[in-house]
Amino acid sequence: MEKSFYYSVLWSEISYLKEALTAMEIPFAIEQPSDRLHLDDGEVALVFPDLHVRVYNHIRELLGGHGQRYPQ
């Protein structure tokens, strides 16, 4: 999967979000903090490929805002 953008979310919310994204058949990956992604303690990243605008809007509504560009 080519990584395009991500959202940092609390680890405690990942189960609910994973279920919701899977039900909507939206491709994603979960990443832990790394040299590339600097996240706060207790956070993980939901990473997405380039998606159609309509699909992106569903993600934006679910996660409450715009994602951040995945670092190259």
RALIN-V347679 format. One line per field, one symbol per residue. ss: DSSP state (A for helix, B for strand, O for the rest). phi: phi as a letter, one per 30 degrees, with the letter a starting at -180 (. if undefined). psi: psi as a letter, one per 40 degrees, with the letter a starting at -180 (. if undefined). A space follows every 10 residues. Layout:
ss: ???
phi: ???
psi: ???
//
This chain:
ss: OOOOBBBBBB AAAAAAAAAA AAAOOOOOBB BOOOOOOOOO OOBBBBBBOO OOAAAAAAAA AAAOOOOBBO OO
phi: .ddcbbbcbd edcddddddd ddddhcdabc bdeaddcccd eicbcccbdd bdeddedddd ddcikddcdd dd
psi: hhhdiihhii deeddddddd dddefhhiih iiiaddhhii heiihhhiih iidddddddd ddefaiiihh i.
//
